[in-house]
Amino acid sequence: MASSAASAATPAVAGPGGTSGEPMTHRRIMEALSGLLLGMFVAILSSTIVSTALPRIIGDLGGGQSAYTWVVTATLLAMTCTTPIWGKLSDLFSKKLLVQLALTIYVVGSMLAGLAQSSGMLIGFRVIQGVGVGGLTALAQVIMAAMISPRERGRYTGYLGATFALATVGGPLIGGVIVDSALGWRGCFYVGVPFAVVALVILQKTLHLPVVRREGVRIDYLGATLISGGVALLLIWVTLAGEQYDWLSWQTGAMIGGALVLLGLALAVEQRAAEPVIPLWLFRDRTVVLAVIGSLAVGLAMMGASVFLSQYFQIARGKSPTVSGLMTMPMILGLALTSTVVGRLITATGRWKRYLVGGGVALTAGLVLMGTARYDTNLVLLGAFMFLVGVGVGALQQNLVLAVQNAVPLHQLGAASSIVAFFRSLGGAVGVSILGAVMSHRVAGYLADGGAGGGGAGGGIPDVRHLPPGVRTVVESAYGHAIGDIFMVAAPFGLVALLAVLLIKEQPLQTAKQVAAQAADGPAQGGSAAAVPGGAAADGSAATGSAGGGSEAAESRRDAAAGAPRT
């Protein structure tokens, strides 16, 4: 098997049997991506399969609305905080070993979550799951960028979008069936384990990327800890404020002040770190900044609102977990169709901005329309509204990453891709926390207005099947109205995403030949807007950015010439 003469991060040249500058065939790319896509399926399944089961899980474990929110937020927070670390590691170590490690962590977390005896234990084990999911999310985009040129990548991001859609469709359905069966909700945490094991085997056999070994590698653990602490403190404040203490209280001041101090220290550390978790100089690029804003808004609007759909269908509409899963299909079909079709159109034309703009319009309109939902809204209309939301997410989610990957140097693909994923996950975690707090407050208010103040807002998640008819109607109305409200709260963030993509300057996607030429020229001549004039990065280090220590592309060529090992 001939060694590749390009960097481990050089698209279209690294792969089984690849020769210098020779693009991988579609068949070889699909073989290499098969295990990766299965791993992504497992990662997404871990969230979607639980969403349908959450009302039953929290009811059995004796938790309330805060526990419901934190079972989701814990995974998102761990995923958010570890995504940039995984991305940084992918620029320094074997991507194949890293993605296998992420899958292993996911399996361990899943097995432990299935054994949880309390909502607190479940939240803790979901953190472990989130660490593994963070690795799978970051590394999927990085490995694709390492094998495929930006011009051709749209086609394959369509496959990634289709995988996302399949897992999102299958998750609620599988979760609903498992919860309604003799296995109970604990089976939801075990069903992904066989898929993860199969993905490990496939990755070992099919994923072959050259490994660039570097001496003196340093990981910015202090920066990662400070970022994690600051974000976690803000999310805890949002979740507890208004329930455990007043919004305007000393606890609020202490938590917000502490979070700002931690994030300020993180900023100072990142500016001076030799290997920063989030290379701040990347934010000198307009495309990166706008894509980050767009991803943050998409994550908040999508995750923050859609995670409560199961509550809507099971509580406001009185459906079973299985039927609830089926009723989310319009949104998932919109996502699947759009991500696949748009990916192919981008590959065919090399143009991407028009699809991002269309996605922003669809997402904003869909969220506004979903904001009109009530417990008795016509289900056909509701399906059309959800379809619009899915169309918007499908057009925006993967293609914001593509826009960033097309704008940064080859040796920073891992860091840049993970930054976008980081802020999308952060948006999701913040959205779940904020909208969960809004949900709890609105439900309590609507229940009090209906004369059923103890109907389940604060003490737990109600099971409407066992409520008296009069009380059941009040509870269904309260949850239906409250969930409509949180979609309306999320709608402005769809508008933020639309404004961000309108301001992005479209750059033609690079072809495989252009990428190979850039690799041959080295990072300093790569033509990226992220490169600082004079060959220095914004933090004063070499133009290699966070990678540091010289030209990684040059190192890759030397390693390849010497027969760089493959894993």
Secondary structure, DSSP 8 states (H G I E B T S, - for coil): ----SS-TT-TTT-STT--TT----HHHHHHHHHHHHHHHHHHHHHHHHHHHHHHHHHHHHT--HHHHHHHHHHHHHHHHHHHHHHHHHHTTS-HHHHHHHHHHHHHHHHHHHTT--SHHHHHHHHHHHHHHHHHHHHHHHHHHHHHS-HHHHHHHHHHHHHHHHHHHHHHHHHHHHHHHSTT-TTHHHHTHHHHHHHHHHHHHHH---B----SS----HHHHHHHHHHHHHHHHHHHHBTTTB-SSSHHHHHHHHHHHHHHHHHHHHHHH-SS-SS-GGGGGSHHHHHHHHHHHHHHHHHHHHHTTHHHIIIIIS---HHHHHHHTHHHHHHHHHHHHHHHHHHHHHS--HHHHHHHHHHHHHHHHHHTT--TT--HHHHHHHHHHHHHHHHHHHHHHHHHHHTTS-GGGHHHHHHHHHHHHHHHHHHHHHHHHHHHHHHHHHHHHHTT-TTSSSSS----GGGS-HHHHHHHHHHHHHHHHHHHHHHHHHHHHHHHHHHHS-------HHHHHHHHHH-GGGS--TTS-GGGB-TTSSBTTGGG-SS-HHHHHHHHHHTT--B-
